[in-house]
């Protein structure tokens, strides 16, 4: 009664099931890996944020690529702001989701060297070609604390780097680009400023990244594996139902055939 499984329709259904099972299993492992990555990233963020700040020059240098192990590392820098070469980074969001710019400024270190500092968010100017209203920086020597970040690239961030921007506006925070504009070496990466806090509410300092949310990836992984296990179960249920329907149809046909047969003539 299961010969129908060899029909074209059921063979195609079996083939689809054989494709779906490993695909769903693989999707489950993909979500598991994303969960593990998120857990590891949370641990890294928490560890680096809680660490005592170290001088930024001990972790990076001109041309240096900040490794993942140093992302969000608490750092400090003592020196002076170079307000003359301050730029803004377009299309950045505030805490409430408002679109504006980040304020990026060179910081000349005491003892030599320059590092870029992201001061935080301010609203864009009403005219996109104009430089926005940015609060002045403190004069003289100051010590800045913040989080060490890696240079932004189009490949990593997905942000297209436009070349025809107005003066003192950029799309990416990139030390190599700033070194060319400044005509002097710049330490790799940049500092996301956390202190000192600005007077008033501008620039708005960037919030620390979350280190306690693991997201739904593990639940999605289990879900995909349950789907994978449900495929063969569903196939068997459908096959048994088909068999039952065929037996019932055959029985009904036999009854109808018997009922249609003429009664034998009486002698």
JOQUI-V521399 format. One record per backbone hydrogen bond with DSSP energy under -1.0 kcal/mol. NH is the residue of the N-H (numbers start at 1). CO is the residue of the C=O. If there is no record, write none. Layout:
[[NH/CO] [NH/CO]]
This chain:
[[5/2] [6/3] [7/4] [11/7] [12/8] [13/9] [14/10] [15/11] [16/12] [17/13] [18/14] [19/15] [20/16] [21/17] [23/19] [24/20] [25/21] [26/22] [27/23] [28/24] [29/25] [30/26] [31/27] [32/28] [33/29] [34/30] [35/31] [36/32] [37/33] [38/34] [39/35] [40/36] [41/37] [42/38] [43/39] [44/40] [45/41] [46/42] [47/43] [48/44] [49/45] [50/46] [54/74] [56/76] [58/55] [59/56] [60/56] [64/61] [70/67] [71/68] [72/148] [73/70] [74/48] [75/146] [76/54] [77/144] [79/142] [80/108] [82/106] [85/82] [86/83] [87/104] [88/168] [89/102] [90/170] [92/100] [94/98] [97/94] [100/92] [101/122] [102/89] [103/120] [104/87] [105/117] [107/115] [108/80] [109/113] [110/78] [112/109] [115/107] [117/105] [118/191] [119/103] [121/204] [122/101] [130/127] [142/79] [144/77] [145/195] [146/75] [147/192] [148/73] [149/190] [152/173] [157/153] [158/154] [169/166] [170/88] [178/174] [179/175] [180/176] [181/177] [182/178] [183/179] [184/179] [187/114] [188/61] [190/149] [191/116] [192/147] [193/118] [194/145] [195/145] [204/121] [220/216] [221/217] [222/218] [223/219] [224/220] [225/221] [226/222] [227/223] [228/224] [229/225] [230/226] [231/227] [234/230] [235/231] [236/232] [237/233] [238/234] [239/235] [240/236] [241/237] [242/238] [243/239] [244/240] [245/241] [246/242] [247/243] [248/244] [249/245] [250/246] [251/247] [252/248] [253/249] [254/250] [255/251] [256/252] [257/253] [258/254] [259/255] [260/256]]
